[in-house]
């Protein structure tokens, strides 16, 4: 009897884990016609850095970034085929992104109007990360590519897949 109970518990656990796995994978929106590769990854300890610059015309510029614990720094190369999409996702930290070819369109998960933010070759944009969910699409007719620099908490996944927030009708 004890052996049968052990097998029943083990079988139930396997079924539960399998169900959770498939429920989780079905929950996310897939990337299609999109690939990314890591060009570099490095670790940083906690830091605080402040920079200030005053231009010849007196215009001030300042930058401040600080972390309270170790971080992973990534440099990512991403490519979209025409019609390609990242799927809805977030990152645990922020990303600075440069469009190197073509055009990409970014949509924010918390924008009820689903406003497209279009970026072409040579333009840059920022993704705030955290709980911020977004999707990046190539709605053009030629391949698009970007380079991104991402700073995230050490040891955390670089990308977190998310369900469709329901604000955009693609």
C-alpha positions as CSV (number, residue, x, y, z in Angstrom):
1,X,0.0,0.0,0.0
2,X,2.8,2.4,0.9
3,X,4.5,1.7,-2.4
4,X,1.3,2.4,-4.3
5,X,0.8,5.7,-2.4
6,X,4.4,6.8,-3.2
7,X,3.8,6.1,-6.9
8,X,0.5,7.9,-6.8
9,X,2.1,11.0,-5.2
10,X,4.9,10.9,-7.7
11,X,2.5,10.5,-10.7
12,X,0.3,13.4,-9.4
13,X,3.4,15.6,-9.0
14,X,4.6,14.8,-12.6
15,X,1.1,15.6,-13.9
16,X,0.9,18.9,-12.0
17,X,4.4,20.0,-13.1
18,X,3.6,19.1,-16.7
19,X,0.3,21.0,-16.6
20,X,2.0,24.1,-15.1
21,X,4.7,24.0,-17.8
22,X,2.3,23.8,-20.7
23,X,0.0,26.4,-19.1
24,X,2.9,28.7,-18.7
25,X,4.2,28.2,-22.2
26,X,0.7,28.8,-23.6
27,X,0.4,32.0,-21.6
28,X,3.1,33.9,-23.4
29,X,2.9,35.5,-26.9
30,X,5.5,33.9,-29.2
31,X,8.2,35.7,-31.1
32,X,7.9,35.2,-34.9
33,X,10.4,36.1,-37.6
34,X,12.7,37.5,-34.8
35,X,16.1,36.3,-33.5
36,X,18.5,37.8,-31.0
37,X,22.0,36.9,-30.0
38,X,24.2,38.0,-27.2
39,X,27.3,39.8,-28.4
40,X,28.7,40.3,-24.9
41,X,27.8,39.8,-21.3
42,X,29.7,41.0,-18.2
43,X,29.1,41.5,-14.5
44,X,29.2,44.7,-12.6
45,X,29.2,45.3,-8.8
46,X,26.9,47.8,-7.2
47,X,27.8,51.3,-8.5
48,X,26.7,54.9,-8.6
49,X,27.9,57.3,-11.3
50,X,27.0,60.9,-12.0
51,X,28.1,62.9,-15.0
52,X,27.5,66.5,-15.8
53,X,28.4,68.5,-18.9
54,X,27.8,72.2,-19.8
55,X,28.0,72.9,-23.5
56,X,29.4,76.0,-25.1
57,X,26.0,77.5,-25.3
58,X,25.4,77.0,-21.6
59,X,23.0,74.1,-22.0
60,X,23.4,71.6,-19.1
61,X,23.3,67.8,-19.5
62,X,23.4,65.3,-16.6
63,X,23.3,61.6,-16.3
64,X,23.0,59.5,-13.1
65,X,22.8,55.7,-12.8
66,X,23.0,53.6,-9.6
67,X,22.5,50.0,-8.6
68,X,22.3,48.6,-5.1
69,X,23.5,45.1,-6.0
70,X,25.5,43.3,-8.7
71,X,24.2,43.5,-12.3
72,X,24.6,41.7,-15.6
73,X,25.3,43.9,-18.6
74,X,24.3,42.6,-22.0
75,X,24.9,43.7,-25.5
76,X,22.3,42.2,-27.8
77,X,22.0,42.1,-31.6
78,X,18.4,41.5,-32.8
79,X,17.0,41.0,-36.3
80,X,13.4,41.0,-37.5
81,X,12.2,39.7,-40.8
82,X,9.4,41.7,-42.5
83,X,6.3,41.1,-40.3
84,X,8.5,39.8,-37.4
85,X,7.6,40.4,-33.8
86,X,9.3,39.9,-30.4
87,X,6.0,38.9,-28.8
88,X,4.9,40.7,-25.6
89,X,7.6,40.7,-23.0
90,X,9.5,42.7,-20.3
91,X,13.0,42.9,-18.9
92,X,14.0,43.1,-15.2
93,X,16.1,46.2,-16.1
94,X,16.2,48.9,-18.7
95,X,17.5,48.7,-22.3
96,X,19.0,51.4,-24.5
97,X,18.3,50.5,-28.2
98,X,19.8,51.7,-31.5
99,X,18.1,50.8,-34.8
100,X,20.9,49.8,-37.2
101,X,18.8,48.7,-40.2
102,X,15.2,49.2,-41.3
103,X,12.4,50.3,-39.1
104,X,10.9,48.9,-35.9
105,X,7.7,49.8,-34.2
106,X,7.4,49.6,-30.4
107,X,4.0,49.3,-28.6
108,X,3.5,49.7,-24.8
109,X,1.3,47.3,-22.9
110,X,-0.1,50.0,-20.7
111,X,-1.2,52.3,-23.6
112,X,-5.0,51.9,-24.0
113,X,-4.7,53.6,-27.5
114,X,-1.9,51.2,-28.7
115,X,0.1,54.1,-30.1
116,X,2.8,53.0,-32.4
117,X,6.3,54.4,-31.7
118,X,8.2,54.1,-35.0
119,X,12.1,54.1,-35.0
120,X,14.2,54.1,-38.2
121,X,17.9,53.4,-38.8
122,X,20.0,55.7,-36.7
123,X,17.3,56.4,-34.1
124,X,17.5,55.2,-30.5
125,X,15.0,54.6,-27.8
126,X,14.7,53.3,-24.3
127,X,12.7,50.5,-22.7
128,X,12.2,51.1,-19.0
129,X,12.0,47.4,-18.1
130,X,10.6,46.3,-14.8
131,X,6.9,45.5,-14.9
132,X,6.7,47.5,-18.2
133,X,5.5,45.1,-21.0
134,X,6.1,45.9,-24.6
135,X,6.3,44.4,-28.1
136,X,8.6,45.4,-30.9
137,X,7.5,44.6,-34.5
138,X,8.9,45.1,-38.0
139,X,5.9,46.4,-39.9
140,X,8.0,47.2,-43.0
141,X,9.0,45.3,-46.1
142,X,12.8,45.0,-45.4
143,X,14.7,43.3,-42.6
144,X,15.3,45.4,-39.5
145,X,17.9,45.2,-36.8
146,X,18.9,46.8,-33.5
147,X,21.7,46.7,-31.0
148,X,20.6,46.9,-27.3
149,X,22.6,47.5,-24.1
150,X,20.7,46.0,-21.1
151,X,21.5,46.3,-17.4
152,X,19.6,43.8,-15.3
153,X,19.9,42.3,-11.8
154,X,22.6,39.7,-11.7
155,X,21.5,36.1,-12.4
156,X,18.0,37.1,-13.6
157,X,16.6,36.2,-17.0
158,X,17.3,38.8,-19.6
159,X,13.8,38.5,-21.1
160,X,10.4,37.7,-19.4
161,X,7.7,36.6,-21.8
162,X,4.2,38.1,-21.1
163,X,0.6,37.5,-22.1
164,X,-1.0,39.8,-24.6
165,X,-2.3,42.8,-22.5
166,X,-5.3,43.1,-24.9
167,X,-4.8,46.8,-25.8
168,X,-3.5,46.2,-29.4
169,X,-5.4,44.4,-32.2
170,X,-2.7,42.9,-34.4
